[in-house]
Amino acid sequence: MTTVDDILARHGLITLTPGLVERSREHEVHGISEVTRRGEPQVARGALVYVARHQWPDVVTPATLAQRIRSGGGVAVLVDNDDLGLPPEFVHDCLRSSLPVFVLPRTTTVDEIRSAVGPAPSDRAVQDATDVSEIQKLLGRHAEDTGTEVWLALSGCLIPGTPGMRPAARVIDVLGSEPSKLSGAALQGVSLRIEVAPGTSVVILNPHRRKLSRRSVDSLVRAVAAWRHALQVRRSARASIEAALIRELAQANAPSATLDPWVRSFGFTTGARVRAIVLVVDEHDSAPAFLVDALHDVAVNAGTRCVAGAHGPCAYALVEWEASDTADAGEAFEDSLAGLARLFAARDGLTVNVGFSSCVLQSADDLVRGFISGRQLAERTARKVNAPLDRLPLPPTTAGALLAGDPTARDTLIRTLLVPVEDYDARRGTQYLGTLRTFLALDGHFGATANELGIHINTLRYRLSRIENLSGRGLATTGDRSDYYLALCLRESMQPESPNRG
């Protein structure tokens, strides 16, 4: 793939913005775009944008042209050597937008550079090709035709053939096994894992041992491989510029006024709701590249905008979420991050620690603070990951001792307050009961509980609200908290058998 550095070395381009050259050298160039006769840039992702000297009179607002090029995905601007009409306000705006400006040497034509780079890809065509709903339909058709359960496992998520289906433990177990060879015996097994590419597998669960057609499985795998390739092409076109923005936000050295246009160029406008996510892997001094892919996978599965990159030991991502997202959508997002960690643990034997923070975007400073908060939470989780969640003591009470002698009252209290939460944890893989226990063991102190669990205080408030919804009882009053506390003490004083759930 051709980079800006390749073009500089091969064609001897001269820079008008030397301070931006080092940032842009590794950016991949996928083609040449040009400004039209009406003065509007026709920009494709990863394109070098050429503005001929005779086109400046057609540009009505040269001061905003750089922002439009950046928002369209352009990586740099190319102007003519003898361009005496180059507006200084355009160069100034390029500097503010972190968009390098290069001068075409007299001995080189733009057609020579175009032939060396090749045509710019159609971003819309690639976007359509990577729509997760299309691959999900394909998985669903195969599942329906064969009477099996089909999943696509990417680096950071599991995509079901049936929308809304949650991955069973069996799917995770299969991912931890060796890839299957498409022999006659394997095609009649209870499970198949076909590796499409590193980090990508098709999982087929076939509990009734229906005989599968090798041709149909091959066809499915080829379609998935083509979809994944289109996905990687799109990511590669943006990887270097995304990594550069992530690096600047993580280092927190540049002023907000410099970063704001850059952030907007990725579609994160003022007022947007953004989640800043940070991943840390134990015993790694630098974040592996596959963690960045995993963060992109989470966003692809959710169908939302994402910018991701690595810096130092952490992988970072900015993910947009809609203001209309419901509490269930927020819970699904948390589940997807927890699922990412479970995937790496089962498939790769890696412990991935996750931290995130949410904000309503006003300036790049909000994203800087979000990354700092997310990184602190991820690192705190890493320090606590081997510590048992229930290590805090629950001092016994006199009321608890009296209720322990009344099995009917004891079981009713546990069944009413704790069993709905236990059942939900078992179904969804959450830790709401452990959260409740820690909260009460720390006397209902929100800050201390969030710190102990390694989560954001807003995440704690959300979990407690879910517990209230599940049990039908609040957690705001002393009376309600006392009942929960007694139920937990009674549960822990009982024998291992579960109470009668009626």
Secondary structure, DSSP 8 states (H G I E B T S, - for coil): --BHHHHHHHH--EES-HHHHHHHTT-B--EEEEB-TTS-B---TTEEEEE-GGGGGG-S-HHHHHHHHHHTT--EEEEETT-TT--HHHHHHHHHTT--EEEE-TT--HHHHHHHH-----HHHHHHHT-HHHHHHHHHHHHHHHT-EEEEE-SS-EEESSTT----HHHHHHHTS------TTGGGSSEEEEEEETTEEEEEE-TT-----HHHHHHHHHHHHHHHHHHHHHHHHHHHHHHHHHHHHHHT-S-HHHHHHHHHHTT--TT-EEEEEEEEETT-SS--HHHHHHHHHHHHHHT--EEEEEETTEEEEEEEE-TT--HHHHHHHHHHHHHHHHHIIIII---EEEEEEEEE-SSHHHHHHHHHHHHHHHHHHHHHTTS-TT-S-----HHHHHHHT-HHHHHHHHHHHTHHHHHHHHHH---HHHHHHHHHHTTT-HHHHHHHHT--HHHHHHHHHHHHHHHS--SSSHHHHHHHHHHHHHHHHS-SS-----
